[in-house]
Amino acid sequence: MPNSKEYIEFDVQYGAHNYHPIPVVITKAKGVWVYDPEGKKYLDCLSAYSAVNQGHLHPKIVEALEEQLKCVALTSRAFHNDRMGLFLKHLLDICGEGFDMALPMNTGAEAVETAIKMTRKWGYEEKGVEKDKAEIIVCENNFHGRTTTIIGFSTDPDAYTGFGPYTPGFKVIPYDNIEALEKAITPNTVGFMVEPIQGEAGVLIPKGGYLKKVREICTVNNVLMILDEIQTGFCRTGKMFCHQHDGIIPDVMTLGKALGGGLLPVSAVVSRKEIMKVFTPGTHGSTFGGFPLACAVGDAALDILVDEKLDEKATTMGELFLQKLKEIKHPRIKEVRGKGLLIAIELTEKARPFTQQLIDKGILAKETHDYAIRFAPPLVIKEEEILWAVNIIKEILGS
Ligand SMILES: Cc1ncc(COP(=O)(O)O)c(C=O)c1O
């Protein structure tokens, strides 16, 4: 069996260099722990960018997958299957008031693309915007995925440079800035797409009341409020969805990551029938979107969130983690911030050397951009595991 170094060499030789991973090879995982080929154990504090909220290989999700494999895995949407409709109903029940129709896809970026297409078509057919004039407003430092349309409105040069020409029809405004939103809206504005917390940008949390104001402005101007909850959704921030902290309901929500329970790419757009009706046969689709295996896994993934009260766990464990991290005082720590179990330490110097030290001591965490380290463990993490991690973080950052 190859060792870690050899596995990495295979990646480097045969895989495109579109990532700069931390040099750890994972061969096994269970709950909050992952293992390398040499048997070293790490606490996973990234959770595959919040796709593993339920913990690695949750037995009930694995069982659901195995059971479904005895029936049918893939049908395509050329036919109906016995899983999709029930799964979407389950998802919409969890989304609650304001959502009565869903469109399943696979990756987060596809869900975002779906939301963009839907919003534009709604703009033409319902709002009466002139053909090809629809505008969608987005925020600086956004992260919504990697397709050519999406990177065209990214403000991160690494994400967009060299991939033009970019799709027109997007306007970028500062995040957490209500005046900028009000100013940017024109009669052609069909949607405002925003993350309730900007995860990839370094866990940037808007001021209290921001989403409420956004909701009001979107309503007054007949603009769809599109919330990208792909990273913040499914209990990560202490509520089933992050916007529930603000008591608002968006018009459109993009979901992904933990919807697949850490096993499969499962994403969806949820909205209202009066908006989603703009999709008619032939206008959108995906071979795998809504495939029975994904629906079985998605159903189980949703059940775990509810049955194990992962929203409450994220709240209590998140408060403990955040409070303990805030107690670490050192000039190189600029700020510690977070909501639920989506936490970041922002440093005054580059974070990579510290993430490397954390790895050496058995904590898998990754910097977001250069100066922040994100801590987002699976929501099934226990108190003693947090305290163990805090001691190591203190040893490394405090010294
Ligand atoms: C907020 C947000 N939107 C969209 C995406 C894209 O999801 P995917 O990588 O599954 O395409 C991500 C991924 O990190 C994300 O955090």
The ligand as a Gaussian input file, in Angstrom:
#p B3LYP/6-31G(d) Opt

LIG

0 1
 C      -22.221000      29.582000      -0.019000
 C      -21.816000      28.604000      -1.061000
 N      -22.482000      28.569000      -2.222000
 C      -22.167000      27.693000      -3.186000
 C      -21.127000      26.810000      -3.038000
 C      -20.769000      25.861000      -4.146000
 O      -21.057000      24.543000      -3.824000
 P      -20.383000      23.335000      -4.631000
 O      -18.935000      23.343000      -4.290000
 O      -21.096000      22.108000      -4.146000
 O      -20.617000      23.601000      -6.086000
 C      -20.394000      26.815000      -1.836000
 C      -19.253000      25.906000      -1.636000
 O      -18.383000      26.097000      -0.828000
 C      -20.747000      27.741000      -0.829000
 O      -20.086000      27.795000       0.331000

